[in-house]
């Protein structure tokens, strides 16, 4: 912290400033440097303090003294223009190296402000940085304010040299005011700060900017490098609708003026890049290392068409490891981030941690029961539907795609229905479907023209057995008609078998289903339905809700680092030629396919109860908990998720009701109405005219909107993210692509179905190089950092000064602890067979808390990975 010394008149306000220097300079890291060397290093980075003698304390004081100035702004006394009085510019002083409340890598400085009664109570402050380098301002605390006590300013913001800004940087105390309740002295400052954050929509954004604005996804391709890397603009058209991303303002490409030039560093508003966080560091450098070093290294070491020969070769990745050429390992091993995910024996062996799905049983993944269970408790548990109509119908336009009705017949199903007819099973809600047909058939002709991809569009029908488990009855594999889309599909139906070639065909048919599901999960359930749809709300919130606004304080934790990871994804994961295109079936059509799915996205259906009812997995029942009854009692994602949803709903209602007593108060909140209008009309502009958008006219509208945003950013994202490696780390269980169609009878490949079923399976699914890249990526994405902040937690206890809000939040946290105990209890109940399944893998992904690492549990507040 820095001391701020004024004159000798009046009372002195004591305070504390907590900050972090750029790259954490590293009063903490330069431990082996001599004292003089430390100061020299500090001087080199900050361009200040020469001729200093002394240790770390003196070095810190020297760096910041006279280089950072603060001016308090009154919340109760005005100047001649009616605005809050601005105090004397005062500089930081003394370093406090051992303050017990300091977080990791933080430094503190003492503060003393000159104050008298004519100034009133501080409500904000200006800060100026005169150094060459930026620092991260964590907080400012003022103490001993007469008749007021302590005031907390929670800042969490990068502060650059003062010349970088058109207006001085301002921070507000942790008070909460609706716009019309703002103290008059602060009204101008509140308005100006929002104007700063909105910017003027012009020019290319600079690193130090804090401007939030919208743009379409026109930065995924690189047409100037190659025509093969051109990609359509997503967003802004009826053909390719999409949520908006943060605007960067980079120059257009030469070949396509509608596309933005790629860059080695993607702009995001500076405070969205928590570069001081371990989670952000790990993710950023890990993903970039994979894209730039690991992927080409694997391709060079194994070739583009390398295959595993036996299932044991895949298991060997976790047991003995895989041998790499010396030069390949030498390229990977120095990367610090990858040391955490790769284990080597000091020689040329690369070893991955064992995925949960094979920790107990090496072959349970092959069973039909586990195949069905993962639709209820796997990494993509939010897609299965209760079958309502038989045979299943398509929603595709028949004038374009012809008749796409399923060819599965009653005879296909009834041989395995235990004496029931299809009509009886339907009326008893015992038939279910995993339907990937429409999403894939429209793109399959183009996908199957790719040199490395051959697959089907799939429908899987399952039966709910008396013991609560799902039994797959039939898998339909469909191809586009060779004469054209308008002639419908060419389909075959595969039935369960346990002997001969038919048993291998059944195993491979399940792989086609899982590949459809893996791609849909990664691109739609995960990327589109969490990452992409939340970003417009992040942008709108920062543009229209002041930090003083109660809804800003409510939603802020659920936005942390989201724009950062999304920017990184556009740069290395979902970009043309990026990791997703190289590892997943749709290749260059991957993100384009998610645009087609976005056409059917409905904001209100993202609420878990509405989602379950829409999929027929629950029916409305006022007498049941949460107002609905599950069709499958033992549906782990839904059972755990409804408890989390209800806890979020209670917390949001308790909190919002502290600030809005009536519907009229919601309608008259100018910031709130501008926020919602822009989030809908600009952020999700391609769907702005849809009738399902809430109107935000009532308190209930506001509660429901906030619940959906919080649920999506926290629990939904956790459910579809943190199981990626536990389930998908074993590529046999969750392959990401298929490379050939089912062999025809009479061919050598067909004979292999009987003579060597493992070889037949491995020749069909993801190859070795793609598998290693996929494992590396999803291990990073499935990990928790040590500084993760989970649902029911805040990174600063002083996020608000409202004691009633603090009490409501504590109640929320206590409820989540109860839920955690209940989930753990259900996982021990052997009668609930879907909780563990044949893989003996408890469903833990919605346990609210977690430790560090690959834990298969924990609900972070936000989409930060």
N, C-alpha and C positions, 0 to 999 in steps of 0.2 A: 504494500500500500504506500501511497505517497502522502506526505504532509502538505497541506495547503495553508500557508501562513498569510494572514492579513495584517492590518494595523493593530494598535493596542486599544482602540476604542471598543466599548460595549462588551458583549459576551462572545466567547469563542465556542463555535460548534465543533465538536470533535467528530471525526469521521474516518472511514477506511475505504480505500480503493483497492480492489482486487483485479489483477489483470494477468494476461499471459503474453509473453513476447513472441514475436514471429518465430516459427519453427522451434519454439520453446527454447530459446537461445542458450540459453541452455545453461541457466544457472544450475540446472539439475544434471545435465548431460556432460558438461565439460569438467568433470570432477577431477580428472588427472592433470588438468592444466595448471600451471603456476598461477599465482594470484595476478601477477602482471599480465600473463598471457590471457587470462580471462577478460580483464579489462580491455586489453588490446582487441580481442575478438569482439567484445561488445561494442567498442568504438567503431570497429570496421563495419558492423552491421547497422548501427544506429546513427552513425555520423555525428556523434556528440562526444563530449567528455574527453579531454586530452590531459595528459600529465597527472592522472589519478594515481594515488598510492593507497594500497590497502587491499582488503579481501573482497569476498563476494558481496557483503553488505554495502561497502563503499562503492563497489563497481555498479551495483544496481541503482543506488542513489545518484551516482554520477551520470548514468545513462539517462535517467528520466527527469532529474532535477532541471527546472527551467525549460523543459521540453514538452511538458504537458500542462495545459492551463484549463481551469474549470471556472465557470460563472454560474452561480445559483440563480434560479428564476422563481419568483414568489408565486404562490397559488392563492394568496389572500390580499396582496397589496398591488396596486396598479401604478403605472407611470402616467404621464400626461395624455397618452393615447388610449388609455383603458386596458393596456396589456400588462401582464405581470412584470413587476420590476426585475431588472437584471442586475445582479451584484457585480462586485469588483472581480476582475480577472486575477486569479491566484494560481500559483504554480505548485506542483507536487514536490514533496521533499523526502521524508525519511522512509527507508526500507524496513519492513518488519519481517524478517526471514523465518520466524518460527511461530507465526500465528496458528493456534491449534485447529482452527476451522478451515484452513486452506485445503483445497482439493489438489489432486495430482497435477503437478507442473504449474501451479499457480503461485504468483507472488503478490505480496500485500504491502501497502504503504499507508502511513498515518496521514490524517487530514485535519486541519484546523481552519475553520472559516470565521471571518469577522462577521458579527451579526448584531442587530439591535431590533427593537420592536417595530420600527418604521418599515423594516423589510418584510415582516410577516413570516408565514410558514413556507418553506421551500416546497415546490411541487414538481420542479424539473431542473435540469442544468444543461448548459452548453459545455462542450469539451473541444479543445483544439490540440492537435498533435503537430508539433513543429519538427519532428524527427523525419528522417528519410524513409524509415520503415514503419509498417503498420504494427499495431498490437491488438490483442483481443481483450476488450473490456468486459469483465465478468460481472462486477457489481460495485455499487457505491453505497455505503451506509453512513448515515448522519445520526449522531447521538446527542443527548443532553439538550435538545431543543426546548426552550422554556415553554411550559404548559402543553407540551406535545410528546416529548420522549424521543423515540427512535423513528427514523424514516428509512425505508429500504428502496433502493433502485436496483432492479434486476435488469442488467444490460445485455449481456451475451451478444456482443457485436464487435466486428472489426472496425477499428478507427485508423484511417489513413492520414497522411499529411493534410493539413487544413486546406492547402491549395487544391486538393482533389475535389472539393465540394463547393457547389454554388452557394449553399447556406450552411451555417455552422451545424455540427452534429448536436442533436438534442436527445435527452433521455428523460423519461417521466418516472415519478415515484410509483410504487406498486399499488396505487389507489385504483378504484374501479368506478367509472362514471358512464352512464348513458350519455349520448351527445347533448341532449337538452339539460343535463344535470352537471355538465362540466363547469367548474368554477370559472367565472368570467375572465379572470386574469390569464387563464390557460387556453381559452377558446382559440385565439389566433395561432398559438403554437401547435395545438392539436391539428388544426386544419392544414397548416403549412407542412407538417411532417408527412401527412398523407399525400400531399401534392409532391413532395420530394420522392416518395416511394413509387408514385405513378409515372413520373417522368413525362416526356413529351412525345414518346413513341418514335423518335428520330435517331438516326446514327447508329454506329456500332457500339455496343456496350463494352465498357472497360472493366478490368478486373476489380477495381475499387467501387464500381457502381453498386447501388442497392435498389435498382429500379426493377419493378415487376411489370411485365407486359406480356401479351399473348402473341403466339405465332402458330402456324401450321407445322406439321411434320414434313418439312421440305429439306431436311439435312441428313437423311439416311443414305442417300446415294452419293456417288462420286463419278458423274458422267464424264468429267474432264479427264479422268484417269483411264476409263474404259467404258465402252457402250454397255458391256455386261454388268457394270456397276450402277447403271441408271435405275432409279426407283421412282414410282409415282409419288406425287405430293399427297399426303394423307391429311385430310381436313380441308374444309372450304369448298367442297363439292358434294353433290348427291351421289356421285359414283364412288367416292372414297371419303366418307365422313369419318371424323376422328376428334377426340378431345384435343384441346390446345395445349401446347407446351410453352415454356418460358421463351420470350423473344431474345435473340442475341444480336440481330441486326448485321450479321456478316454479309459480305458481298455475294452476289449470285455467281453461279458457275458460268463458264463461257458458253457451253453447249446448251444449257437449259436455264434461261433467266429466271424461271420459277423456283429453281433449287438453290439452296444455300451452299456455299463452299465449305468443305470439311475443314476442321481445325484440330490441331494437336491438343488444344485446351478449349473446352466449351464453357462459355460464360453462363454462370448462374448468379443471381443476386448474392452479393458477397456474404451476407449472413446466413445463407442457405448452405454454404460450404463450411461445415464444422471441421476444418482442417486440423484442429487441435484434438479432435476425438480419436481414440484408438480405433473405433469401429470404422470411421471414415477413412483413416489412413490405410488400414488393413484392406478394406474393400477396394479403394482406388488403385493402390499399387498392385494388389493381387490381380484384379481383372486386367489391368493394362499389361502386367507381366505375362499373363496367359496369352493375350491377343498378340503381343509384340515378340515374345520369346518362346514360350512353352509350345504354342500351337505349331509354329514352323519347325521347332526342334523335334517334336514328335513326328511330324510329316517327313522330315529328313531321315529320322532314325528308323521308322517302320515302313515308310512308303504310304501311298494313298489308299492302297487296296489290301492292306494287311488284315488278317483275320485271326481270331483265336481258333485253336484246333479242337479243344476239349473244354467242357465245363470247368474242369479242374484248373485250366489255365486262367480262367476268369477269377476263380477263388484264390488263385495264387497271387493276385494283385494285393491281397490282404494278408496272406500267410507268408509266403517266401519272398514276395515282391517280384518285380519285372526287371530284367536286366536291360540296361541302357548302354550304348556305346560311351566310352570315356568322354569324348568331346561333347556329347549331348548332355551328360550329367554336369559337366563343367559349366555349361551355359545356364543351367537351371539352378544349381546348388547355391551360387552366390546371392540369389535373390532373397532378401531377408524375409519377405512375406511368405514365400513358398517354403521356407524351412519349417513353418508351422504346420503345413498341410502334407508335405512329403516327409516320409521317414526313410532314411537311407542307412545302410550298414557300414558306411565309410568306403564302400567300393562302388560298383556300378549298378546298384539295385535301388529301384524306386518302389516304395511300399505305401499303400493307402490304408487308412484306418478301416476296420471291418464295419460295413453297414449293419444297422440293427436287424434288418430282415433276414440275415443269415447268421446272426450271433448265436442263436440256439439251435436252429435246424438249417442244414445246408440246402435242403431240397423242398421245404414246405412251400416255397414260392410257386412250385409247379402244380400244386393241388388246385382243384376247381374251387374249393372253399376259400382259399386265400385269394384267388382271383376275384371272387365275388365280394369278399370282406373288404378289399382295398377300395371298392366303390363306396363303401360306407365309412371307412376309417383310414383311407390311404391319403396320398398327397393331393388328390383331386376328388374330394368327397361331396362336391356341391353340383354334380351334374346328373347323377342317376335320377330317373323319374319312375313314378308308378304308372304302369301302362293303362291307358284309359280306353283306347280304341284298337281293335285288331282286324286286319293286319295293320301295322304301323304305317302312318301316312307321312308324306313329305310336305314341307312348307314352301318348297321352291316353286317358282312360277312355271306351270305346266306348258305355257306357250314357248318357253325357252328351253326347259329341261325335260319336257315330255312327262310321262307317267313314272314317278319315282316311288310308287307304293311298294312296300316290302313284299318279297316273294316267300317269306316264311309262312308256312301253312299250319293249320291246326294239327295235322298229322305229324309234322315235325316236332311239335311240343308235347302232345298228349302221351307219347310213349314214355315220357319221363315225369308225368304229373301225378304219379301215384294213384291213378284211378279217377282223378278229377278231369272234367272237360275244361276247355279253354274258357267257356262262358262262366263256369263256376269259379275258376281261378281269378278271372277278371272281376267278377262281382264281389269276391272276397278280398280284393286288393292284395293279391298274392303274385301278380306278374309285374316285373320291373324291366326297364329298358335303359341301356346306355347307348345313346343314339348319336353317333358321329357322322351319320350319312350325309346330311345336307351340308355341313361345314366343309367336308372334304370332296364330295363328288363334283362340286362346281369348279374345283381347282385340280382335280386328279389327272385330267388329260395333260395339263401343263407339267404337273409334278412328275408324272411317269415318263415324260420326254426328257427329263434330266438324266445325265449319264449315271448318277449314283443312287437313284431312287426308283423303287417300284413298289406300289402298295395298292390297297383297296380302301374304299369307304366302308365303314362297319356299322352294323347294328347288332347288339347283344341282348337277348331276352333271358331273364333269370326268374327263378321261382323261389318264393319265400317258404322255406321248410318249417315244419312244426317246431324245430329247435331254434328258430330265429335266424338261421344262416341262409345265405342266398346260394342257389345252385344254378349255374348256367345251363340253359336248355338248348340254345342254338345261337350260332354266329352267322350273320349274313355278310358276305364279302361282295362288294359291288364295284364294277368298272364302268366308265363312260361307254356308251354304245359306239362301236367302231364307225357307224355310218353318220354319227353326229349327236349332239346333246339332245336335240328335239325328239330323238327316238327312245329316250329314257336310259335306264341302266341295264347292264348285263350282270346278273347276280347268281351266286351259288350259296347254298346253305350248308354249313358244316355242323355236324352233331357230335356230342361227346363220344369218345371212344377210348379204350384203354389197351388195345392190342394192335400190333401190326402197323402198316403204313397209316391207317386211319388215326391212330393215337398220336403219331407225329404230326399229321395234318391238323389235328385238334390243338396240339400245343402251339404250332405255328400260327393257326388262326387266332388263338388268344394273343399272340405277339402282335399281329396286325391291329387288334383291338387296342392293345396297350400303347402301340406307337401312335395311333390316332389320339389316344387319351393323353400321352406324354406331350404331344405337340399342342393339343388344345389346352392342356394345363399350362404349359410354359407361356404360350402366346395370348391366350384369352383369360383363363381363370386367374393366372398370376399377373402377367404384364398388363393386359388391358383393364381387367376388372378391379385391380388395386392400384398399381403404379400410375397408369395413364389417366384413369378417371379422377384420381385425387388431385393431380397437379393443378387443374384449373381452380380448384377450391383454395389451394395454397396461394395462388396468384391473387385471386379476388379478395381473400382475407387480408393480405398485406396491402392491397391497394385501397381498401375501403373501410376496414375496421381498425380504429386506433388501438394502440397498445393499452389504452385506458378502458377499452370496451370489454364488457364481461364475456362476450362470445369470442373475442380474440383470445382472451386468457384461457377460455375453455378449450379451444381448438388447437392452440399453438403447439402443445406437446405432440400432437398427432401429425405434425407436418415436418418434424425434425429430420433433416438430411434427405428428404424425399426428392426435391428438385436436383440435389447433388447426384443421387444414384440414378435418377432418370437421365440426367445429362451424360453420365458415364455410360449408361446403357446405349444411348444413341451413338456414342462414340465407339464403343467396342463390342457390345453384345448384339444389338438388333440392327446395326448398320449393314450396308451392303458388303458382303464378303466377310461379315463378322462371325463371332463365335456361334450364334444361334443358327445362322444360315448354313454354316459348315457342319453343324452337329445334328440338326433336326430335319425331318423328312421334307417339309415344304421348301427348303432352300431359299431361293430368292423371292419366293411368294409368301414367306412366313408372316411378315408384319402386315402385308396387304390382306391376308386372310383375316387378320384380327379386325381390320376395317369393316369387312363384310359382317362380322359378328356384332360390331358396335351398332350397326343399323338396328338391331333388335334389343340393344341395351336399354333398360328402364331404371331410372334412379330409385324409385320407390320399391322396386323388386329386390334391391340390394339389402333391404332389411331382412334379417334371417327368417322371421315368421312368414313374411310375404313370399320369400324365395321357396320355402318349404311347401307352402300351399300351392304356389304356381306349379311346382314340379309334382304335385300330387303326393308328396311325401308326408303331408300332414293335412288334417281337416280341421276346420274351425269348430271349437268346442268350448263354450264359455265355462263349463264346469271343470275343465282341465287346467293345469298350471299353464300360464302364459297364453291362455285362451285358445289353445289348439292341442290336438291329439296326434301323436306320430303314428303313421301307418306301420312302421317297423319300430317296435319299442326299443330294440337294441341297435340304435343308429348312433354310434359314438359321437360323430361330428355334430349331429343335431342335438343330442341330449346335453353334451357339454356346452355347445354353442348357445343354446337357449338360456342356460344359466348365466353365461357371460353377457348375452344380449340384455337380459332382464336387469342385471346389475348396472350395465351402462345406462339403460333407460331410467332407472331409479336415480342414479347419480345426476344425469343431465336434467331430469325434472326438478330434483331438489335444488340444483344450482341455478338453473334458469329462472325458477320461480322466486328467487331472492331479488331479482332485478326487474321482472315484468309481472305486474299484478293483474293486468287485463290484456285482452286481445288488442285493444286500442293502443296500448303502449308499444306493442310489436309493430303495428301498422305505422305509427308515428316516428319510429326510430329511423332517422334519415340514413345513417351509416349502414344499418342492417339491411334496409330495403335496397340501397345502392349495391351492397355486397351480393345479395341474392340475384338481383336483376342481371348483374354483369356475369356472375358465375354461370347462369343459365344462357344468357343471350350471346356472350362472347366465349366463355370458357368451354361450354358445350354447344356452341352456336349452330352446329349442323343439326342438332335435335331440339332447337329452341322452341319450335312450334308444337312439340308433342304435348298432348293434353294431360299427361300424367305428372308433369312437374307440379310440386306443391306451390301454392300461391303466396305463402308466407303472410297470411292475414291473421293468423291466430297463434296463441301460445303453443298449442299442440303442434301446429305446423313447424314451429321453430324447434321444439323438442325433438320431433321426428327427424327433421333434416340433420340436426347435430348428431343424433344417435347413429344415423346411417353413415355419416362421414367418419365418426369415431370407430364404429364397428369395422368399416371397410379398411381403415388405415391400421387397425390394431389386430383384432381377432381373426378377421377373414384373411388378412395377409399372412398372419402366423400359421393359419391352418393350411394354406397352400404353399408356404415357403419352407418352413423348417423341417418338413418331412422329405425334402427333395433327396438329400443324401441317404438318410436312413432307409428309404425305399428304393430310390433310383441309383444309389451308389453301386448296387449290384445290377449290372447292365442286363443280365439275363431276365431279371424281374421287370425292369422298366426300360426296354430298348427305346431309342429315340428315332430310329429310322429302320426301314426295311429296304433291301437292295434287290430283291427278286420276288416274282409272283410264285404261287404254288406250282410245283412241277406237274407236268402232264403224265398220265400213265404211259408206261412203255419207254420212258426216257431214263438215262443214267441217273439223273437227279431224283427221279421218282423211286428208283430202286434203293437209293441212299436213305430214303425215309424209313426203310426197314433195317438196312444193314448198318447204318450209323446215324441214329436220330440226332445225336449231339452235333455232328458235323452239318447235318441238314439245317438244324436250327441256327447254328452260328453263321452259316453262309447266308442266311436270310436277314439276320438282324444287324445292328450297328457294328461296324468294323472296329478293329483294334485302335487305330489312331483316333477316330471320332469318340470312341468310348473313353479313352484316357483324357481327352480334352473335356468331355462332358463331366466325368468324375471330378476333375480338378475344379471346374467352375462351380458345380453344385455343392462341393464341399465348402468352398468359400461362402456361397450364398446361404448355407444351412447353419453357419456358425454364429454364436453370440460373442460380442466383444465384452471386455471386463467393465466397460463404462456404459453398457446398455441400460436404458431406463424403461421399466416395464409398466404395464397397465396398473393403475392405482398408485403409481409413484410419480414424483416430480424431481427434476434435477436441482431445484432450489426451493427450500421450505418457505421462502418469503415471496412466492409467486403472486400472492395477493395479501393485502392487509385485512381482508374481510374475514373475521373470525367465524361467521356462520358458514362461509364457503369452505373454510379450512375444516370445520366440523363435518360438513357434508362429504368432503373428499376423504376424510378419515373413515367415515362410515362405509364409503365405497371400497376403500382398501381392506377393511375388515371383512366385508362381504366376499371379496375375491379370495381371501384366505380361507373362508368357509367353503367356497366352491372348490378350491384346490384340494381340500381334505375329502370332499365328496367324490371328486374325480378319482382320486387315489383309491378310495373305498370301492368304487365301481370296478376299477381295474383288478381288484382282488376277488371279485365275485365270479366264480367259475361258471355260474349259470348264464352269464352274459358272454356268449361265445365270440361275439364280434369285437369285444374289448381287446382280446389278445390274439385270437385266431391260431391257425396251425403254425405260424411263424413264432408264436409265443412272444409277441411284440406289443406290450401294452400301449393303448392309445393315450399318449401323454402330451400331444402337441398343443393342447389348449389349457394345460396347467399354466397359470398366469406368470409364475416366476421361473427363473433359471439361473444357473451358474454360467461361467464362461465356457465357450467352446461348442463342440458338436453334441448337443444334449437332447435333441428331439423333444423339446418342451420350451415354454416361455412365450409370453405375448408382449413384445415390445410395444411401446406407445405408438410408434410410427413405422412407416415403410422406409427404413434406413438401410436396407440391404436387399 
